[in-house]
Amino acid sequence: MPTRRAFMAGGAAALAISKPSISLAADKRVVKFVPQGDLAVVDPIWTTATVTRNHAFLVYDTLFGQDESYRAQPQMAAGATSVADGKVWTITLRDGLKFHDGAPVLARDCVASLKRWGKRDSFGQTLMGVTDELSAVDDKTLRFRLKQAFPLLPDALAKMTAFVPAIMPERLANIDAFTQINEVVGSGPFRFVASERQSGSRAVYEKFAGYVPRSDGKPGRTAGPKIVHFERVEWHTLPDPATAAAALQSGEIDWVEQPIPDMLPILAKNPDIAVEIKETTGSIAIMRMNHLHPPFDNPAIRRAILLAVNQADFMEAVGGPDKKLWRTGVGVFPPDTPMAGDAGMEVLNSPRDLAKAKQSLAEAGYKGEKVVVLGVSDLANLKAECEVGADMLTRLGMNVDYQVMDWGTVVTRRAKKEPPGQGGWNVFYTGWNGIDILDPVGHLSIRGNGSAAWPGWPEAPKIEALRDAWMAAPDLAAQQKIAAEIQKQVMVDVPYIPLGQYFQPVGYRRTLEGVLPSFPTFWNVKRAG
């Protein structure tokens, strides 16, 4: 059974391979970064891919941001007021907002953008479901008229997880939410340089001279002043992790988002490199099944898979032998966060029994149907998940068709609802940042709203009802009680399977200072000296 990535075999010796043809990253005007994967999709409303989310916050801005305590703070908004017992919210835009094409940001741009976002995002769908009217009162004012009070409205508009409530020009935001937009026009601190984009190799961003940062607050996650010190940000896609590590050591690269575990001790010994965990909620690995087609349209078959999952197998493959970098016993919500608990977890935490899992699979009615598993070739963490997952299903006796492709292709293909034999799929593996799934509102994987759900499209009315009840809960204790019921129901309906939590250190040269605790953001960062 594969428990380590095949390409790790070379260990430290792999650092001796030829280096990429990237000039030294000593220029104070330029920061050179290796993202976790290629930027295959630039539309933050079309995909939940983390690399697209990271791209979005360079080029787009949001009405609200989240500070280091995950509290919503005005960002593009000058402020907001709530009246009529919380049923009317009025948001005023701050002065100086401008799109990269020079046009001013108007309230009608925000209205169109939020309506498009609300068709795809879990939190957005909920907000729009209680909205009677969202309109532009004038050029600088937008207004929500709600059917009922929704105190979480600023939190929804402050989302820093996929899908991002990014503000774009009205003409683009009016494009159907299920149609991918390839033109990038935002109002954020950086401008996307489309002419320098090289698929599979490079994405380039330039400082937007027309951007006016907030004058108040302090930089933290996506809130506060976004002050840019670099004229240019270059993303260099280096699928081979040893190449990325070598480039970081030589100074050809400033910052690597996901150095693999085998490289971490080597990088940590280099006095010129900082190796740090910036996202303390970690990442939650998941297995997502397609509920539209056999065999996983059968909930009993999905429950049989639960009996075969050994989270330690997945986590050692992803995080390596250092158990400080991963943990098991992980359920619906990240461990040590307010909604996490043990309810229903015996199905994952009990001793693993492959024979019992095989028996359950047979009793559930599995008849040898082909299972198309989408494997990932170019993201180390997901490659490890996929290999362990495909092996697990094979040992369980399933007829696995393991199809390996780059992550961008997976993101495109997983959106297809056609049967697996017609270009569709049965299983893919991915992960969420812990901040994506802190509570039931933004947790895309648990949604059971059918065709409107995240790819996999489960129907889970009991989970949906519990989610609604959580949002109406009067206090934390009541929310925690409902979260426990949600977790138990997830183990019955199995919209997805949690595979464990891991912590991904970043590596960056100490010539950089001001790297914020968060996913990679590029404001506040400057070159020392």
TAWOLIN-V123720 format. One record per run of one state. SS is the DSSP state (A for helix, B for strand, O for the rest). FROM is the first residue (numbers start at 1). TO is the last residue. Records with the same first field share a line. If there is no record, write none. Layout:
SS->FROM-TO  FROM-TO
This chain:
O->1-5  9-10  17-29  35-49  60-63  67-71  75-76  84-87  94-97  99-103  105-106  119-121  130-130  139-140  147-152  158-169  174-189  193-193  197-197  199-201  208-219  221-222  224-231  237-240  251-254  257-260  269-272  277-282  290-298  309-310  320-322  328-345  350-353  365-369  377-379  396-398  406-406  414-419  423-426  438-443  447-448  453-458  460-460  473-475  494-495  503-505  510-511  514-525  528-529
A->6-8  11-16  50-59  107-118  122-129  153-157  170-173  194-196  241-250  261-268  299-308  311-319  323-325  346-349  354-364  380-395  407-413  420-422  434-437  444-446  450-452  461-472  476-493
B->30-34  64-66  72-74  77-83  88-93  98-98  104-104  131-138  141-146  190-192  198-198  202-207  220-220  223-223  232-236  255-256  273-276  283-289  326-327  370-376  399-405  427-433  449-449  459-459  496-502  506-509  512-513  526-527
